[in-house]
Structure formats: structure tokens, C-alpha cells
Amino acid sequence: MPAIILANDEGSFGIKSALKALREDRPSMDVVEEGIRAVEADPNSHTVGRGGRPNMVGQVECDASIMNGTTLHSGSVGGLCDYLHAISVARQVMEQTPHVFLAGEGAMRFAGEIGAEKAEMLTTESADKHGKWLETNIPDPLRKVWPKTRLLDHVPLLAGRYDPKGTTVFLVRNAGGEIAGGASTSGWPNKYPGRLGDSPIIGAGLYADNRHGACGCTHTGEMTIRAGTARMVVAYMARGASVQEACHEAFEDLRSLKGGEIGPVVIHAISSSGQPYVLSTGNDNDVDYWHWTEGMDEPASSKPIYETL
């Protein structure tokens, strides 16, 4: 069965690193981690890792998850600040603790104890964009005391303000049939501090199972959390659906949501045999995905299939 790497738009910054690891016959978990680490370290990726968009108070909070499709083990971190590679910290949560998910102060304490690489995550460009957001949306008297004010009063400013290319996801199947997946993000630009999207939540933004396939989601995490999208795509494949059918079934689940934050979602999936499929619920023509399969010299980008919610 063919090996495959499938990544979202932001994966362009890391797919060559992932491919290098795959060609070195490293485990699929390593391939996922290497690809995402490259995205996290690149300041030109403005929704993942260093250079990611800060929250309402100007702090970059990163979330990540990784899952082993062979064992169904997984690890996640949420609200991680001042550490470069959230994906690697998430993997160590899986490998060094009996837990799956660490968040906030606990995640940062753990990162320090394992010697994770510290970094200044807020770049000049990201700080400037945050400053422009404040100038545009927050009256001058409040800016003088910001953020020592009631942030909740300004939450309506956040509705629908997600970045269309937010998050990176990598799904990998090696020639031996080992499947793994990972996701990493700095989250919604100017989000309320402590907000967690779907990227660190196993079953919402990520799921992997050698027997059936894998799925990773981007864009409006509030929706995929409610629908359990990543897990449902894999569950539909377990029930006999093709990867295309499974993605469209999960799309119908998203369509059934009523109220709350409703926006675009991109579903990335591979079957157990390595068949890829990417479905977007929006019509943003700027969104691509990246893929590589055996027989290709280099990774290539393609457009997803579009459906309207």
C-alpha cells in the first residue's frame, strides 16, 4: 500500500521536512512531528507557533495534539506560552505521562521539566497586527488601560474573525500501513485568553486509526468540537464508507448545528489504504492543501472540494 503525506495550506512550510523523515524510513509519528515542527518554527506561518497571532491581551497561546494510529495513544497541550514546539510537548505528554491533555500552567510546567525549547513567540509583525486590531476596535480611553479592563465586553468583536488558513494538520501513512496525525495552532487571532479550539482535542480536530484512516480539521474549531468531526469521519469509514463518503457525512453533521459560531471548516482525511480527500465547507479559493504519495518527486498543492453549509 502506498505511503502518503497530507497537510493543509500551512503545511507548505513543513511538508518537505516531513517527506525527508519519511524517506529516511522513520515512524509515521516522527514524520508528523518533523513536519509540524518546521511549521511552528517558521515565522511566516502566522497561525502556528512562532509568529502566530496573539490573543486579546497580546500573548501567543499555542495548542497541539498528536495521535498514533497503531496504538490509539495521543497527547495534547493547550494554552502553551513561550515554548517553540507545542507538537513535541504534546508528544511527550503521551510518552512520559499517563495523561492525554495538559493545559495552561500545567502544560508550561511540564514543558520546562522536560527541557522543551523556549522562544519568544510574538514577532514584530504579529505584534504590529495586534496593535492595529486594538487601534481599529478599541476606543482610545480603553487602549490606555488595556488589558486591565473587562475583556468580555469585547468578545462580540471576535465573531467570524478566524484566519482562513489557521492551524496546521499533518496526516501520514507509511508504506507499512502505520498511520499518525498531528495538529498545531496559535488559534483564533485576538481570541479571549484561554480559548481552546479543536486542534488539541482528540476526536474534534484530529483522529487516527490504522484500521480505518485519519482525519484532521481546520478553521472554525467551535463547530468541529460540537460535532466531533475528526472522530466521526473515521467512524464513518469504519462502518464501510469511502473516505469521500465519510467526509460528506461529517459535513451533514456540521450542517445540522444550530446557533453558536458557524463558519467555514476544512476536513482533511485519508483512508486506511492511503486514499486522500479534502472537503471545504466554504468557498475561499485561497485555501489549498498539500500532498505527496509514492511516485511523486516533490509535494504538490491542490484545491479541496467545496460544499456550502
N, C-alpha and C positions, 0 to 999 in steps of 0.2 A: 504494500500500500504506500502511496506517495507521502513524502514529508511536505508540510505546508507551514507557512507563517502568514497570519492575517492580522493586520493592525489598522487602527483608524487613522484619520488625517494626521494627527500629531505624531503618529508612529513614523512619519517620514524622517524624524530626527534620530530614530534608533533602529530602524529595520536592518540597516547594514551591519550594525553590531550584533543583532540577533542572528542574522544569516551567517556571520563569521563563526559564532558559537555553534550553530547547527552543523556547519561544515566541519567543525572540529569534533563532531560526534559527541557533544556534551548533552547531558539530560535536558529534556524539554523545559524543566523548571529553570535551569541555568540560562537557556535561550531566552525565555520570557524575562528573567531578571536583567540580563545584559541589555536587551532591547530597551526596557523601560529605564534603566539607569542612564542610558545615553540621552533619552528624552529629558529626564529630570535634571541632568547636568547642563543642558543647552539653554542659555538664557533667551534664545529666540523662540522658545516654546512658552507662550505667555499664559498657559493654563495648567502647567505641570511643573513642579519643582522650582528650581532657581529661576527667577524672573516671572513666576506665577503672579496672578493678580491678588492683591491683598484683600482682607475683609474690611468691614466698615471703619475699623479703627487703625487701618494701615499695617496689619500684621498678616504675613503669609502663613496660612494653616494648610498643611498637606495631609491627604488621605491616600491610602493604598491598600490593595489586597492581592493575594496570590493563592492559587489553588492547584493542587496536584491531582490530576485526573485518575491516577493509578490507585492512590490510597484514599482519596477524598479528604485529605488533610488540607487545612487552609490557615492563613494568618492574615490579620488586618491591623492597621493603625488608623486613628482618626485624630484630627486636630494637632498634628505633629508640627512643631515650630523649630526652626534653627538647625535642622538636620537635612543634609542634601538628598539622601536616598531613602525615601519613605518605603519604597518597594523592598529594599533589603532589610529594613527594620521589620516590616510585615513578615518577611520570610523567617526571620529569626524568632519572632513571636511563635510561629508554627513549630520551629525546630528546637527551641530552648525552653518553652513553657508548655504547660498543659492547656493553655488558653488558646482562643482563636482571635480575640479582638482586644486591643488596648487603645485607650483614647486619652487625650489631654495630658495632664501632668504625669499620669502613669506611663503613657507611651514615651514621653520625653525622658522620664527617669530610666526606663528600660533602655532607650537608645543610648543614653550616657553610660549605663552599666556594661553594655556590650561593645563600647568603643566606636559607635557609629560616627561617621564623618560629619562634623559640624560645618555650617556655612551660613553666610549672610544671604538669605533667600530673596530679600527685597532689592531689586536692581533699580538703577536710576530711572530707567524707562517705566517700570511698573509704579514706582513712587510718583512719577510725573502724572501718569494716567489717573492714579488715585487722587492726586491733588486737583486735577481737572474735574473729576467727578464731584469732589467737595465743592469746588467753585460753582459748578453748574447747578447743584441740587441743594446745597445747604446755605441758608441765609448768612450773611456776614457776621451778625452778632453771635450766632451759634458756632460758626467756624472758629471764633476766637477762644471758645472753651471746649471745642471738640477734642476728644470724645467724652468729656465729662458732662454728659447730658443724657437724656432718656432716648436711647437708640431705637426703642420700639416705635416711637412716633414716626420714624423714617423708614420703617420696613416697607410701606407701600411703594417706595421708590425702587424696590428690588424686583417687583413683579415683572416677569418676562425679560429680565435683563441678564440672561445667560449668554455665554460666549458659544457661538455655533460650533466651535472646534474644541470645546472644553474636554479635558480628560484625555488620557491615552489608554488604550487597551491593546493587549497582545494575546493572541491565541496561537498555540503551537502544537503541531503533531509531528513527531519524528518518524523515521522510517520503521521503527519498531512498534509504532502504534501508541507510544506514550503521549498523552495529551496534557497540557498545562495552560493556565491562563493567568493574566495579571492585569491590574488596573492601577493607575495613579493619577492624582489630580490636585490642584490647589483650589478647586471648587469654584463656585459661583463668584464672579467679581463683586467686590463690595458687599459680600454676604454678612449676615448677622454673625458675630463671633460664636464659634462653636457649632455652626451649621455643618451637618454631615449629609452628603449626597449618597448616591448609590455605589460609588466606586469602592468603598471599603466594606460594603455589605454583601456577604456571600449570599447568592440567590437573587439579589436585585440587580447589581451591576456586573456580577461575574459568577460563572459556574462552569465546572469542567468535570467530565466523567468519561474515562476511556471507552466505556461500553456504548456510549450514545453520542457524545460530542461535547461541544463547549460553546459558551455564549458570553459576550461582553457588550455592555451598553454605554452610550454616551448621551450627552445633552441633558434633558430635564430629569434629573435623578429622583425628584419628588414623585414622579409618575411611576418609574420602574420599581421604586420601593413599594409603592402601594400595590402594584400588580405582580411583584415577584418575577419580573420579566426574564432574567437570565435563567433562573431555575425552570421556569415554565417552558422555555424554548427546548431545553434539554429533556424535560419530561415529555413534551410532545413527540420528540424524536424517539424516546424510549417506548412510546406507545405505537410506533410504526410510521410516524410522519417523516417525510423527507425534510432536509434542512430548510428548503424553501417553504414547505407547508407549515413547519413549526414556527418559523418567523412570522408568517402571516396569521397563524392562530394567536400568537402572542400580541400581534398588532390589534387583533379584535379585542383582546383583554384590555389593552390600553384605551381603545375606543370606548369601552364600557365605563370608564372612570367618569364620575360626575363631581363637578366642583373642584376646589383646590387649584393648585398650579397646573395648568395644561399648556404644553409646549411641544416642540419637536423632540423626537427620540430617534437615535440610530442604533439598530440592532445588528451586531456582528456575530456570525455563528459559523461553526464548522461541524460537519458530521463526523462520526467515528471513522469513516473511510477517508476523511480529508477533503470533503466537498465544501467549498465556502459559499456563503450567501450574506449579503448586506442589504438591509432594508431601512429606509429613512421615512419617517412619518411627516417630514417637512418637505419643502421644495427649494432648499438652499443649494443652489448649483455650485457653490464654493466648496462643498463638502465632498471629499474623496475618501477612499480607503486604499491601503497598501497591501500587497500580497506577493508571495513568492511560493512557487511549487517546483518540484523536481523537473529539470529540463529547461528552466529559465536561467539565463546568465545573471540577470540582475532583477531586483524587485521592481514592480510596476504599480502604478496607481490606476484606479478605475472609479467610476461613479456608482453609487448604490442604486437600487431600485426604489422608486418613490411611490408612497401612498399618502393620502391625505386623511388626517383624523376627522 
